[in-house]
Each structure stands twice: as C-alpha cells, then as structure tokens.
C-alpha cells in the first residue's frame, strides 16, 4: 500500500499475491526514490522486489533462487545509491549481495566463506558512504568487515516516441515501447513505470514483461471507411530502476476497414391480391459514415432516404398471382453487401361481375341468331377462357380472350326456350359462372302461339309449358315464319322483345318495357302498360296503344363503343367474333352488320390507317389488327368505325385502345421467344447490362436469364434522367426508348432502334446498322460503325418497330428508304423538333435527317465532289 497521509491518497499499490494470501512484504528501504523490499508472490518464494509506487512499476528485481525456493533477502541497507543485503542463492550460502535495481545488476559482492558455507553478514551499517558489517569467514571468527562504496553516478534513460498502425477491427497490437529507448548505463534494465491514458480512445493494457503494451481499437473507430484513418495517442514513462525516468508519446494510426451495411425488413412476408400494390419497409445503416449505401430489389421498386443510415420503402404491383422470395440488397460501394428477404404472395382473384349487355335476336325463317356483349372484372393480368353453353344441346363454345369483354353470337335452329350459361376461367384456376338472365324463345316456320306468364317466368308454346325460369332479366321471342301469336301477361314486368318474323302476327305487350317488331306481313301490335317501342316492318300494320308510353321504333342498327388493351410492343389481332361489331345491335330483322368505314374513310377498310399512337387495319367483318407505334410509350389510342345493315342504315362508334407497359417499372422479364424486356422507373435510373459466366446481369445482379436464350433486348427507361449501358457484347438487336428526361443511351453490336424521347439526350448506336431518333430537345447522336440512320427530330407514332427495322435494313443493304408500310416515309413519317442537334455518323454510309440549325460533324466530301463515305443528308 501507499499513502500521502489522507484517506483519499491511501491505496493498494499491487496485490503481489492475488487473493486472500499475503505476500509478507517486509524490509522496506528507499534508494533514490525507489522502494526495495522483500516479498513472496507464491511462485518465486521470498525474493527482492522494487516499486515506483505503481502496479506496473512494482516487480521482482531478481529471482535469486529460481523457482519456488527463497533467497530470503535480509538487512536491506542503502549506500551511495546502491542496495546491500544478505541472501542465500543456494550455491554460496548466506553472503553479502548488492543491487542497482536491475536483474543484471543484482549480484553477490563476495563469497566470504568460500563454497556452500555461509558467512552470515550481520549489522549492515552505512557510515558516511562506507558499509560496515560483521561476518564469519571461519578463519578469524566473527569480525567487523568494511566495504568502500563509490557514489552512484546514474544517468537517466531517454524515452523515444513510438508510432504504429492498427486496423479498426483489430487484431489487438502488441508494441514493445522500450526497443528504441536508450540508457547511458548499459547494465540498466529499462521498464515501463507509468502509462498516461488521459484522452486515449482505444484500450491500452500494460503487458507482464513491463516493456510492451497491447493496443485494442475496442470498436471505437468503426465509423471509419476503407482508406480513412484516425489517430489515437498516449504517453508512457520508463524507469532504469535507479531513479532515472523519461517520458515519450505513442501515436497509433487506426486504419479504417470497410464494414458491411446492416439491413432489416419490417415484414417477413407480404400477401396481396391480384391488382393490388404490395409494400414493405425497413431500415439500413452502415458504421462507415462516409459510405453512400444503395438499396436494390430483386423485383419491384425500392427507394431510400438517408445516405449511410436511413430507411427504405419497397412497392410492387401484383399483376398476376405468384409466390416468390424478394431480396432487398444494400451495397456500400466498397464491397460490403447485406441482404434481407421476405416472402411475397400474390393471390389470384377469380373473374367476377359478369355483365351481359346489348342482348338481341336477329331472325330469319325458323332460325334466329342471338347476340350480346359480355364484360367482366378481373384485376389480374391473366389469360382467360370463356366457355358458353347456349342451352340448345350444341357443343359448348370455348373462346380464348384477349380482353375483359367479348361478343356472343349463336344461331338457334330448333323451336324451344333457351338460356345461355357463361363460364369465365383465368389461367390460375379461378372462375365464375354466369347463368344467362335472358330467356330466348324460338318459334317454328308454322303458326306458333307463345304466352309469357309470371310466377318466375313461364313460357308457354302452343298450349304447353316449355320453360319455368328463375332470375330472368329480359325475354327475347322470335316467332319465325307463320302467323304467330305472342302474348305477354300483364303481370310480367321484365323487359321483352317480341319479333314476329314473316307472317301476319299478333304481338301483345305486358307491363314491362317492350319492343314489338312485327316484321314482314300484316301485323297487329298491342301495347301494354309499360314503355312500348313499336316497329311495324313491311306490310299493313295495326298498332293498338296500351296505357304505357309508346314510340315508333327505328330500324337503324346501333353501334356501341369497344375497348381493348395491348402492350406497348405488342400487337392486337382481333377475330370477327370478338371484333368491333360483336356488341353492336342490328335494326329490325336486319341482316348481318358490315363495317363500311374507319375514321370516316370508306377506302380505309382493309388498309393500314395511322392513328394517334399506332396503326390499324380494320376489316369489313369487324376483325382488325392494331400495332402501337414504336416511339410511343404507354398511352391511350382510338379510332372510329361505321357499320351498315343490308338496308343501308348506318351507325358509328369509337374503339378505345389502352396501351400498357410491356414490363412493370423496375422489372426485367424474358418471354418464351427470348425477348428480354427491361423497365426503368419514373425517377433517375442507371441500368447496366453485363454478362458473367453465361448469365445476364442487371446492375451487377444476376437476372436468372441465360445469355444463350436471348434473341432481342427491349428497354424502356421511362421518365427521369436515365443512363442505359449494355456491356454484354451480345450480338442481338436492341430497342431502347429513353422517355422524358436527359438520357444517355448506348446500343449493342447488332441492329438497334433507339428513341431519345423528350429531353437533351446522348445516343450512341455502336456497331451495326442502327436507327437513331433524337426526339424533342438538343441531342447528340453518334452512329459509330455501320450504315446508320440518324434523325434529329422524331418519327410518326404510326411506325411500328418492325417497320423501323425494315427501313434500317433497306438502308443498310441498298441505301434505299422504304418501310413497306407507309407510302412515303420522308413526307409522311418525319417530324422536325426545331432544336439544334449534333449528329456524328461515324464510319459507314449514313443517312442524316436534319432540321435547320442542326450540325453534322463528319460529312466529308472528296476533292472530286463526291461524298467520301456514301453519306446522305436530307433536310426536313
């Protein structure tokens, strides 16, 4: 222990013999500020110790009797800065010893009784720098002895500053601090006597050898990124054991190491229905404060807030049912990667809400054709099949559907009562059954008598009940040839349509809305208490008004609007059964409807007609083909058509077409034909395609698509200032659309079609014969190698991708301009943008299509006046 005389200044210097046992410290002697004493640490026996008042500076001077034996030093006496004492080393017996505080400087003074015998020095006394003592040499007996001790001339050591490097994550570094320190006295044993750790950040520990320390960053520098450093320091004091000390500084340079980011998701699984948007959130952080962590998702769109520490939000539109594992990846850009996953389940939603509208009968003789328009709701991007059982014993009709609406058309050839049943199934096992709510009654070519009674709906034919029908919304009756009687009881309130057909017919309405169409012959039409529409047809007709309102029916057909959907790089091929006339209704007893005009032009039937965002070929039977323009992203388009019946009566309607995205934002897909589709987002995107070990990588993440399966790459970067670079080296055609924003777009080595879109774009075609369209804005278009077409402005939306490729191939092969679809490409398909663009063709014969104010950098003319590379310039 040590004390300055106060309770606070009294403390344990060192527990020499740890635990409850005692070291028996005795014989305390001060030599020039160093305390010498005897103690037993339980390992080396009773030996000589020294202390500078600190735990590190308290140590055995020399284990005179090695091991557990004791030399038992006694009568410690100081003379002129040296210690003298009696000890037994087990070889020379108890003799006089001296020590300068070091192990090397601790030696026997003289073996007075030579050999193993002991002179047993006693009464050691310092008389003016001379040591007097008694000893027995076994010749003279115990007599006084004297030893003249020269005054100590100890010189202090010099501690020299140390420097070392250590990694922030360790391992702990051991540093021998005394290695470079010096002492004028070669026999001095330098040891660390004190450490000053004030302000030190890391953990410093003195080692048992009293010459070295261990330094551990102790997790205090994890904020350092790779390549960054931070300094830490402390001082130490050395002692030569004879009162000489010196202090120096140690500077530790902590080298930053990259720490992987940490990523967490709020939800371990996300479940939605088709047509809904799935969301998940989470946090991320990186101990390296200067790292800018990027967050990506294996599918869907993910955004983040914060740089090295923040939160992320993920969303994904569930277009179709699926079960997949979504991986969110955090990348610090320094090689540190962290991932978290969650299960995504998109449950199928079966088709529902089947609506059958525009139900009608068109009769001829004893036959009648039933038509109707069917629509349904399904939020999923499914493929559907409609199965229609018309209820007459014929084979059910199966229709593959391309949209959520379609037309019905069926010829009934036998007298009877029928109702159709419609089953709509998606490709995921969901289905809905719609029992037809229309009662269809068909007569014969003879004189028939129909009676429609209430009590559900009871249909009586020629005195016999032939049908009892529930949930009927309307009734359609075709009498056929012959003098027919069709009666609706007053209690029947559902809408009815009574078609007499040829012959002298008697039609009687009920209480509901009724259409009475006499057809050919001298007919009698009796109105009911509901709203009556009377169509006399040919012949001498008699109309007997009822108590309800009556109007004279029109024999003109009715055309109803249609709606279809197509992907932006797809094609609509609609058959007559699902065509524009499928939901149209003919006039009284009219024959089949025919399409006679498109967009007001009769000459356009069967021809390619440009629309606002594409082109259509509409045929007279209502079938059509529609293709979106390559330069037009997801949008809405339309065209009008006119129909006519055999009597020349006409009607018009509009066909609306929704052009949807070919690939969801932030996704990559590949179809069975090997066409890879890449979708950007509405923000600023960086899309880099690379090849690695036979796989296609997007932004250095494996897409799961093998390179060998790819036949074409199509990219829509969408809105924002985007960068698209293809580093795969694949010799496949590319289609790239920059959308709005200032974009940098780079093609591949095959035939590329690239649209800059709105904004100031940099477009590079690469090798191959490329078609490069700048669009609105100040663009720099570089063709590079190949015979390229460079358009400073834009092309019409009516040009589909195939047409643009045909133009490019024709120019590359024979320097001709023909697309096979538009009569005059130069006159009809080019649009100026009135911006100052820069066009660089590169090698090959290039076609420059420019406006006033544009510049061409490499159009060279030979001295002969001919063009050096075969370039052509056209000013639009």
Protein Blocks (a to p, Z undefined) as FASTA:
>chain_A
ZZehiaklgccfbdfbgcjbdehighiaceehiacddddehlnopaddddehiaklgccf
bdfbgcjbdfkighiaceehiacddddehlnopaddddehiaklpccfbdfbgcjbdfki
ghiaceehiacddddehlnopadddddddddfbdcdddddddddddfklpaddddfklmp
ccfblkbccddfbdcfehiabdcdddfklpaccddeklpammpcghiacdddddddddeh
iopacdddddddddddddddddddfbfbdcddehiacddddddddfblmbccddddfedc
dddedjkbccdddddddfbgcdddddddddehnopacdddddddddddddehiacehiac
ddehjbccdddddddddfbfcdddddddehnopacdddddfbfbdcdddddfbgcddddd
dddddfeopacddddfbdcddddfbdcdddddehijaddeehiafbdcehifbdcddebg
cjddddddfklmbdcdddebgajddddddfbdcdddebgajddddddfbdcdddebgcjd
dddddfbdcddddfbdcdddddddddfkbccdddfklmmklmpccdehiacdddfbeehi
aklgopacddfklccdddfkopacddddfklccdddddddddddfkopacdddddddddd
fbdehiacddfkopacddddfbdcddddddeehiaceehiaehiafklpmbdcddebgaj
dddddfklpacdddddebgajddddddfbdcdddebgajddddebgcjddddebgcjddd
debgajddddfbbcdfklcfklmmmmmmmmmmnopacehlamblmlmmgccehiacddde
bgcjddddddehiacfklccdfkopafklpacddZZ
